[in-house]
Amino acid sequence: MKRIGLLTSGGDCQALNAAMRGVVKGLSENVDQLEVYGFLNGYKGLIYGNYRLLSSADFSGILTKGGTILGSSRQPFKLMRTPDENGLDKVEAMKQNYYKLNLDCLVILGGNGTQKTANLLREEGLNVIHLPKTIDNDIYGTDVTFGFQSAINIACDAIDCIHTTAASHNRVFIVEVMGHKVGWLTLYAGMASGADIILLPEIPYDIDKVIEAINKRTKAGKGFTILAVAEGAISKEDAALSKKEYKKKIAERKFPSVSYEIADEIQKKTGTEVRVTVPGHTQRGGSPSPYDRLLCTRLGAEGAKAIVEEDYGNMIALINGKIKRVPLEDVAGKLKMVDPDSQIVQDAKYVGISFGD
């Protein structure tokens, strides 16, 4: 008999259900008896004992279903050691609910913050396996996270659609892509859909360089320009501020986001009409792409195999095309960022894409 817990934490994405299905199908095929407990709404369910016993029927037909059948919530890692409003010790509560169900392992699906709490639980003596989820692709130790490719497809569709209207009206269009701290999604979607300018958090931009790139296209007879801008894009001026100063500036910003600020600057300096499109949470929604379905089935299978072999405390990762187990202690708390000097960035620049630097 194997008893496992499942929870999905943090922002949702398209392939969470596919990943849980992979784990459960892998275990069902390789252990005599299996009990699966789903904790509802992320770590909140584990803290407060909100769970339900899942059956094989719960995992039927969910390979292509977006979102998460268990629900999710954000529970900041920095507050995990802080008692709740009723004085409850969250870490102790999670441990007690784990032991109450006599679990052999807790399978945790989530991004960076989720991973840090997973590692905390490992340090507290619980058997955990982490599956790396995020549309941002910023988890250290894996080549790709599930949800990333699905989000690329949606962001690309948005930029592709903008191309036709931008060409029709000879305008500058900004498409704001998700990504506060890292720009993987913006970089991949921007390159794949032919954006002319790509602005990332890792490469602070100079607005004059951005305008220079727009003017270059205009002089070359190009009637429109498309910018793919990460929601965390930052100017060189702002990048020079202290963290405190920058937070204050953001709080006082009169624009909804950086894209609108960039649009305002371009319009004032060039007189060109600029439009902003924000796909927003559509990038997290819909069905997972075939790539993510395949990836999640492989990650789930390896997660199941690790549980059968009682090899706990690992993240299941894709490395050079192979699914591997990476110790959580080696990767938790680290962020995988776009290297401004990386080959992909240099390739983009070689074909004329500007990063405003």
Secondary structure, DSSP 8 states (H G I E B T S, - for coil): -EEEEEEE-SS--TTHHHHHHHHHHHHHTTSS-EEEEEETTTHHHHHHT-EEEE-GGGGTT-TT--S-TT------GGGTTS--TT---HHHHHHHHHHHTT-SEEEEEE-HHHHHHHHHHHHTT--EEEEEB-TT--BTTSS--BTHHHHHHHHHHHHHHHHHHHHHHT-EEEEEES-SS--HHHHHHHHHTT-SEEEBTTB-B-HHHHHHHHHHHHHTT---EEEEEETT--BHHHHTS-HHHHHHHHHH-SSSSHHHHHHHHHHHHH---EEEE--GGGGG-S---HHHHHHHHHHHHHHHHHHHTT--SEEEEEETTEEEEEEHHHHTT-B----TTSHHHHHHHHTT-B---
